[in-house]
Amino acid sequence: MLTHLRPALLLLALLSLLTGAIYPLSVTVLSQALAPAQSQGSLIRVNGTVVGSALLGQAFTAPGYLHPRPSAGDYATLPSAASNLAPTNAALLNAVAARVAAWQAETGTTPPIDAVTTSGSGLDPDVSPDTALAQADRIARARGVSADAVAQIIAAHRKGPWLGLFGQARVNVLETNLALDAALPPGPAAPKP
Amino acid sequence: MQTLLVDLVYLAVLTLLAVPLGHYMHRVYEGELPRGARVLRPVEHWLCRAGGPGTLKPQGWQAYALAMLAFNAAGFVLLYAILRLQAVLPMNPGQIAPLSPALAFNTAISFVTNTNWQAYSGEAQLSPFSQMMGLTVQNFLSAGTGMAVAVAVVRGLTGPKSQTIGNFWVDLIRSVLYILLPMSVVFAVFLAWQGIPQTFGPAVTATTLEGARQAIPVGPVAGQIAIKMLGTNGGGYYGVNAAHPFENPTIMADMVQTLSILLIPAAFCVTFGKMARDMRQGRAIFIAMLVMFVAGLAVIQWQEAAGNPLLHLAGANMEGKEQRFGPALSGLWAAATTVASNGSVNAMHDSFMPLSGLVMLVNMEVGEVIFGGVGAGLYGILLYVVLAVFLAGLMVGRTPEYLGRKIERREVTLAVIAFLAMALGILVAGAVVATLPAGQAAVSNPGPHGLSQILYAYSSFTGNNGSAFAGFNAADPLQAILGGVIMMLGRFAMILPLLALAGSMARKVPASATAGSFPTHGPLFVTLLVGTVILLGALTFFPALALGPVAEQVGLVAGQSY
């Protein structure tokens, strides 16, 4: 064992330097050079203020904004959380039933599945196109514009599956809300930025 | 239909990439570097010289095993120290406190054994220094250890008669330097381009359009994610792992990461065929793995797309899944990560349907041999190969042989010891925990799913997988310490008998095949191998599975919730 100790310690030290310092440093230099915006976290700035990341979901509650999916951690980021509820757990069934009731009270329709379930990250930046379009009436009312104008903005932010094959269609909530603010007057119910 | 196409494209690309990579890996381990890799040769020589004379001589299996153990022990001590001292070490802008002793023990064992179970939540509990110099380092080194052991085992089975099976230090250095490191650099930059942060800058606080504040947890993430995926490690930068948009920003990144889970394990089948100087041997193992993978994948994707009948809503089972991935890509990742001892998740396994959970449990419980961990999958399946050949020998009444070498009492004993270690870790430790109050308190879901959570945790520990039914509280001291011990058992009670087996096979004179030899490359052998894996796995674990996911499914069909 002792004869192996010297190579074990020396190689651990050297390989630690190689993989724990040189590797991340060179990856940082390369990434910052080739993809500066993404490696900083895909931050979105409005008038110089960071309003979020294009990748991370945020809680939106004002009626004039598109609302995201429910989140088990309420869109906290340190740390973010999933429900981890089993499909047979009554707590899941009750939570979903309450969200379905709230959705029906507001829209009078049956909710798309993503609108009443929580994501794995607790930070899902997207909703399904159906979930987004179903909110157009509420957003339009709050902003005092036509539902068509809102639906057009939502449709413009719809992304299909990658290469038409992989994954699902979706609408990014934050980007859509930024577009809503840019194109439409804020309603009286929408809080000041 | 769309899902089927996704899977076909995935498997086709996986196979197309695995073949050249497997050839390249073979050249690396033989020391015949392709031209592009030769620029790194001075680094290899420098590392070997620094390691001293022990890094040059061929080793018998005992010396190989001792070197591996010494290296892993040193790695454990270093990582434990870093996690305990992170408050006083540099690069801790968030002023994060040290991990508790039990949690540091669990995490250090977890990363050294290539398990990468996350009892911690990285963005809240670990400093960037701990993530880099601690976790990233062991992501490389534990993967390198598994790859080195696999190569040594294959040498024992396929080389000329010899007292030695190679040199651990050389195999380790080559695995890290020529395979893991270059692939990780390219992959990390790709992931950063897709949106994974890679910065040492301070955390950013955003002010949302509604005036709320949101901390945006950036860091040197992309580099760690690249090796986490390629090295079948799976421990994420963030608590929710690859479900987190910063670990898995786009659908493209998701698909490439899913490929990277199985890439090196699949390539090892090719490397094996090259080392055996008979590509058919590697192909047979690859096909056996593929068959088992696809069978499980189909069940998971079917179940998740069908949705949860208890919700009385149309649509897939979207609880715990991201909108952009949906049931097909979440199911594909879940199947890949549980067969491959990767253990990263892009959707929460706890919320998958019971039959999907059953498949994931079986994938782990057969010992992470369906592609499996980098290196670990190959030496794991070779254990089943030895048992399958032995069973075939019993059936026809001949001394079993594999690749021209006789399999005798010693080899079968060693293979059975390794197999029993898995049952010990999953069933015995799982049963003990299920009876303890602290074990029951760790469970978060009521009904049969609670037992599934315990079973999943101990299958994941033993198989060195690292994924979880994450509602299970693995951070309490009992789970942290027992879990750590079981991870060591699952890793080393597998490696040591297999190295011994390789040493004993290496000492035999290989005979050339005769008309009486049982061919180990045709469809008959593939069937026999799959049968052995399923039969041993099913018989050993079915009673426990019947009480967990099977009972939950029966309840679900009857409309029962808990």
Interface residues (C-beta under 8 A of the other chain):
Chain A: M1 T3 H4 L5 R6 P7 A8 L9 L10 L11 L12 L14 L15 S16 L18 T19 G20 A21 Y23 P24 S26 V27 T28 L30 S31 Q32 L34 A35 Q38 S39 Q40 G41 S42 L43 T49 V50 V51 G52 S53 A54 L55 L56 G57 Q58 A59 F60 T61 A62 Y65 R69 Y75 T77 L78 P79 S80 A81 A82 S83 N84 L85 A86 P87 T88 N89 A90 L92 L93 V96 V100 T110 P111 P112 I113 D114 V116 T117 T118 S119 G120 S121 G122 L123 D124 P125 D126 V127 S128 P161 W162 L165 F166 G167 Q168 R170 L174 N177 L178 D181 P191 K192 P193
Chain B: Q2 L5 V6 V9 V43 L47 A50 G51 G52 G54 T55 A63 L66 A67 L69 A70 F71 A73 A74 G75 L78 S121 G122 E123 A124 M132 M133 G134 T136 V137 N139 F140 L141 W169 L172 I173 V176 L177 L181 S184 V185 A188 V189 A192 W193 Q194 G195 I196 P197 Q198 T199 F200 G201 V204 T205 A206 T207 T208 L209 E210 G211 A212 Q214 A215 I216 P217 V218 P220 A222 G223 Q224 A226 I227 Y238 G239 V240 A243 H244 P245 F246 P249 T250 I251 M252 D254 M255 G307 N308 L310 L311 L313 A314 G315 A316 N317 M318 E319 G320 K321 E322 Q323 R324 F325 G326 A328 L329 S330 V345 N346 A347 M348 D350 S351 F352 M353 P354 S444 N445 P446 G447 P448 H449 S452 F469 A470 G471 E552 G555 L556 Q560 S561 Y562
